[in-house]
């Protein structure tokens, strides 16, 4: 199974926001600078994360974005369910001739549930716990002149 770049960028942005001190805001521009990704794509990602309740946006001159929940409350499986189309195959478009006898859809559903079940065991906080190396990578590097 391969996740879309949309989910990849979502996890990256959530991880960055989880490293910020509680209540501190950041910007979409800052997130795109850290990861070197498309700002237009990240705007869509943050918008979706906001609608799903993971990110809070604050408008205005001193506005920005931050986590809407504590990292302990953001389950990895929950994020994937909110972002990914989890139907691996579509047996009806076009109609599949072997549908009445096929067991593949059942197996793929079972595999998807196992994948999500594993992700459900972890939160955003688990990705940061005892991970000073990751936290250090989120600090902007200063150039010496």
Number of C-alpha atoms within 10 A of each C-alpha: 7 4 12 12 11 17 17 12 20 22 18 16 24 21 20 23 23 21 17 16 9 11 10 12 17 19 15 16 16 14 22 19 13 16 13 10 13 13 15 11 13 19 14 13 22 23 15 17 23 17 12 16 15 23 20 19 17 14 9 7 6 8 12 16 20 26 26 18 13 13 20 13 14 21 17 21 18 17 22 19 12 16 17 12 10 14 10 11 11 10 14 9 7 7 9 11 10 9 12 7 7 12 10 12 15 10 11 14 15 12 13 16 14 12 13 17 13 12 16 16 11 17 19 19 18 15 15 17 10 10 10 10 9 15 16 11 11 17 12 10 9 6 5 4 3
